[in-house]
């Protein structure tokens, strides 16, 4: 980025919040699709919508259950992962570690820690998106999970969550840093330097977002199945395979490609743009 990450915590958190607000409906559609929740559009205006598109339509329609909790959870989580990873990379590089180690180790540690801390909120918000559920808010969702499965139930799915989250952010951050080095650097004397920097950031963030989404879709499906059924990791895989065969690996892929790649890409892009703005002012 051309600037020390440790000097820009506000930009990282602001970018993450902007991306979370913008992408909430996409996340909602992905959660519904990957969990296999049944969507029935009773409104006559939408009843003719093809079933494959109904989760997207439903996701943009009220009520927006768990909106504030979801946005808050995604905001601090992505900010912590990207800020922690970039600061960690700078520290490791200063201490003489290789570029690969410095790029991959921080997101591995930070994303694993964030996933563990955030898991109760993640499970509660995903379960809240079930159109058939009568639960209306995040508190009710947490209470329902606790009453049915105890404290351990709040962290059920952590194993699949870590297996999904760590590769997603490690691959996204690795591609981001790879392109940071590979793409032509902006000429500081150019009259179009600001525009050129934004185009460069858009290319870098787009590739990083897609890389993270494609690699982790199967683990998203498994994690959401664990949330829905409370089965173990292995039993969830067996149940999905019995129901769908190996096609479960791509269940919700189109929705996930949008719901994961766009938030990651916009977070990276907004961070670069806000840091650029900060430097210019």
Secondary structure, DSSP 8 states (H G I E B T S, - for coil): --S-GGG-HHHHHHHHHHHHHHHHHHHHHHHHHHHT------STTTTTS-HHHHHHHHHTSS--TTHHHHHHHHHHHHHHHHHHHHHHHHHHHHTT--HHHHHHHHHHHHHHHHHHHHHHHHHHHHHHT-TT----SHHHHHHHHHHHHHHHHHTTTHHHHHHHHHHHHHHHHHHHHHHHHHS----TT-TTHHHHHHHHHHHHHHHHHHHHHHHHHHHHHHHHHHHHH---HHHHHHHHHHHHGGGGGGTTHHHHHHHHHHHHHHHHHHHHHHHHHHHH-
